[in-house]
Structure formats: C-alpha cells, structure tokens
Amino acid sequence: MSRHYFKINDFELVKAMFDYNYTIYAKGLGPFGETTGEVTSFDPDDAEFDTDFIRDQFGDEIQKLSKDDQEFIEDAYSLSYSNAKSMFPTLDSEYDIDNGIVVFNTEVSQSCQNFLQWDRCIDDIYCDEDDYNEFLEDHKEFQTLERQVEHLKKYMNEHNISLEVLQQHIQAAQPKTYFFIDEIRDNLGDVEQLGEVRTTHDEIMQDFAKLMKDRGFADWDGLKGCYFDPEHDTEYVVRELKVPLS
C-alpha cells in the first residue's frame, strides 16, 4: 500500500475523510512504538486518560478533590474525558484538547491513553494514497493550490502545451471592461469623491487617476486612460463620452 502522510494543516481534511468512511492509520503506537493503529474518533468523549499522567499533571488539584474521587484516581488505570473534565476544569488547555485530538483503537506508548494531540500525530498519521487521491477528486474544496498547479503542469506536459503558449492564449482571451466618464461620476463617487465638478477631459482624468491610486490601483495610467489589474488580469479602458482616448 502506497501511503500518503498528512501535514499539520490537514486536520479538517483528515476528519472529513474519516466521516466518509476512509480508513486513517497511525504508526508508532503501542508500548514500544511497534503498533500501527486505526483512527476511531476525533471526539474527546472517546478519549481515555492514563491516571499516571493525570496524577503527574494535576497533583495539587487532586488533593482538593473528594476522598472518593482521590481513591478512584488511585485505583483506576484510566480516566474518561467526561470524568477527568469534571474533576479538572483546565483539562482542555493542559492537554491541548481545543487544538484537536485523534483517538485510536489501541493504546499509545506505555500507558492506557488511547489518543494523541493532533500536532503529535504529524509524520505518523497516514492513509492509502489511492484513497487520498479519490477523496480529493470528489471533494475539490480540500484541494490545495499546489495540488491544482501540479495537475495543471501534468496536463500541459501530456498535451505539449508550453507556458508561453498558455500565456498567449490567456492574454488574448481577456475581455476589456469599459468605463465611461458618466459612469465614473455615477458609480465611483460622483462629486464627493472626485472633488468639485470638472468640465474638461484632463481635469476629470486627473481626478479619476487620483481616486484609483487612493484605492490601491498603483498601475493606473491617467494619461493613457488605461488601467491593468494584474490580480485579475483584466484591462480597464476609460472612454470619454464613448469616444476612445488618443
């Protein structure tokens, strides 16, 4: 089985795959790190805390508990999340529960604990590579930009499309959006944002150029009446009274 190992920012992806009944594995479990286990839950209510760790972590707080609770902790091998939470209100922050945990079908290390914090699973938690690819094909909302770029590069290589050819076709296909002076007045601020009423073409273009630059459009060229938006790869051409600027 070819494996795909998850990264630190894949927590939501892993939970989604689990919800769709994909099997998620983790290596390095068991008393000597020799066991590979399966993920059974992401719910803290399914977590079991080793009482040795509880005693080490909450020694002072244990002394404040009732005698029955102290005896229970002393005699038990593990403590459920609900019980531990009721005894120790700071449990979530102490164990990084808020940042996500992963519950397994086997014990972790030499303890009765059956879960790990998400960030401690990285490099050890994985799924079948084919399952991973299948899930992402069906759920593109989880695809990263890097993955989409890799798919694009692969497609271009398969069809012998060079980057230069792609750029030429993209540039040729870009539409131009035309603004007219009347639309500038009506839709981009009118007198209040363009300043006092301007009557000549040069005065209107100067005010419009200033407005565009104030809005962060640093590439605006007021003299030519053109603005190229690199983020959206779109060219805007201003015309006065529907007559192209010279």
N, C-alpha and C positions, 0 to 999 in steps of 0.2 A: 504494500500500500504506500503510495506516494503521499507524503504529509505536507499540509500547509500549517505553519506555525503562526499564531496570531500575535499582533503587536499591541502596545499599551493602549492605543486609541480605538481598539476593535471591540470594546466591551459590549456596546449595543448590537453590533453585528453578531457576536457570539450568542447573545441572548436571543436574538431573532432566529438564528439558525436552530437553536435548541427548541424554540417554540414551534418550529416547522418540522420537528422530529428528526433533525440531523443529529448524529452521534458525535459528541465532543469528547476528546480524550485528554488526559494529562499524564505525563511520565514523572518519575522521581518521587512517587508516593510510597507508602509503606514504611516499616521501621528502619530500613536501611536504604531507602530510595530506590528499591528494586521493583516496585509495583507500578503498573500502568492502570489508571482508573478511568472511570467514565463520569462525566458531569451528570448529576441527578437533579440539581436545583440551583437557583440563584436567590432563593428566599431565605432570609435569616432565620425564619421559624424552623427550618430544617437543619440548622447548624447545631452541632454538639461541641461544647467547650470542655477541654480537658481540665479537670479540677486542680491538677498540679499547677497549671498555668494561672488558673483563677486565684489560687492561693498566693502565688508569687506576685501577681499583678494587683490584687486587692487585699493584701494582708491587713492593713489598718482598717479598711471598711468592714472586713469580716468580723472583727472584734466588736463592731457596733450592732451586728445582727442578733436576732433572737437565738436562744440556745438551740432550738430545733433546727434552724437554718444552718447554724455552725456545724452541728452534728451531721446534717445531710451532706454538706460540702466535704466534711471529713471522711465520710463513709463512701460517697459516690465516686465512680471513675470519671463520669462526665456530667455535664450540666446543660440542659436545653437552653436555647436562646431566650425563651419566654421566662424561664426561671431565673436565668442569670440577669436578664434585663430588669426584672422586678427587684432583685437584690442590689444591683449596681447600676444606678441610672446613667453613669458616664460610660457604660459599656461600649456604646456605638463609637464614640470618639476614641476610646482606648484601643479598640480593635479595628479601627478604620472601616466599620460596617457601612457608614454612609457612602464610602467610595466604591462599594460593590464587593461582594464575596462570591465564591464559587464553591458549591457543595459537591462532594464526590461520594461514590459508592464504596469507598474504602477509607481507612484511617490515614492520617498524614503524619509521617515521621513516627517517632516512638511515643505516641500519645493516643488518646481517644478522640482527638479532634478530627473532624471529617471535612473541614473546609479550609480554604486559604483566601486571603485578601487578593483581589484581582491583580494588583501590581506585583504580587509574589508568584503569580502563575506564568508570567511572561517568560518566554523561551521554553516552557514546558507544556503549554496547552496547545492543542492542535486538532485538526480534523482531516478527513480524507481529501486530498487535492481535488479529486473529481467532484466530490460533494460541494466543496468551496466554489468551484467554477460554476457548477449547476445553479447554486443558490444565487450567485451574483448575476447570472444571466436572467434569472426570473425576478430579481429584486434590484433593479438598477439604481435605486435610491441609495444603496450601500456601496456603489462603485466609486472609487476614488478617482481624482483627476489623473493620477499617474496610471491607473489601470486603463482608463479611457484612451490616454495618449498611446499606451503600448498597443492597444487594439488598433488604433489608427495607423501606427507605424507598421504593424504587421500587415494590415490591409494594403497599405501603399506599396510595401515590398512585394506582396503577392501579385499586385497588378502593375508593377513597374511604374508607379507614379512618383515622380521626384518632388521635392519640396518646392522647387522653382515653379514647376507646372501647377502645383496646388495653389501657390500664391497668386499666380497669374489669373487663374480661374476665380479665385475668391475676390480679387480686386475688380475683375470685370463684372462680377455678379452683384456688386454692392449698389444698392439704389441710392439716389440722392434725394434728400428731403429739402424742399424749398420753403424758405420763409419770405414773406412779403413785408414791406415796411408797415402796412396797415396791421398785419398780424403781430408784428413786433409790438406796436403800440397797444393792441388789444389784449394780447396774451402774455407778454413778457414784462409787464409792469406799467405800461401806459405812461402818463406824465410823471407820476410819483417816483418811479424807478429810473426813468430815462431823463429826469431833470425837467427843466422847463421846455415848453413846446419848441421843437426845432422845425424849421421850414426848408432848409436846404439838405441836399443829399449828404454832403460832407459832415454836417453837424449831426444828423441822425446816425450816420455810420460811426462817428466818433463816440457818441453816447452808447450805441449798441455794443461797440467793441469794449468799452469800459465795463458795461454790465456783464458781458460774457467773461471777462477776465476776473471780475469780482466774484463770479460764480465758480471760479476754478478752471475756466477754459483758457489755459495759457497759450494754446496754439492758435487762438483766434487771430485772423489777419484782417483788420478792419479796412485796409486799403483795397485789397482784392475782393472783399466781401465774401470770403470763404473761410470755413472752419472745418478742420478734420478732427474727428473724435477717435483717437486710437483705441480707446477701450471698447467701443462698439464698431470700430472700423467703418464709420459712416461719415460721409462728407455732407456738410450743410452749406448751401449756397443762398446768400441773401440777394434778392432782387428788389429793385425799387420800382413800384408801380408796374410790376410784371415785365420790366424791361431789363435784360441782362446787363450786369455791370461790365464796363470795359476793363 
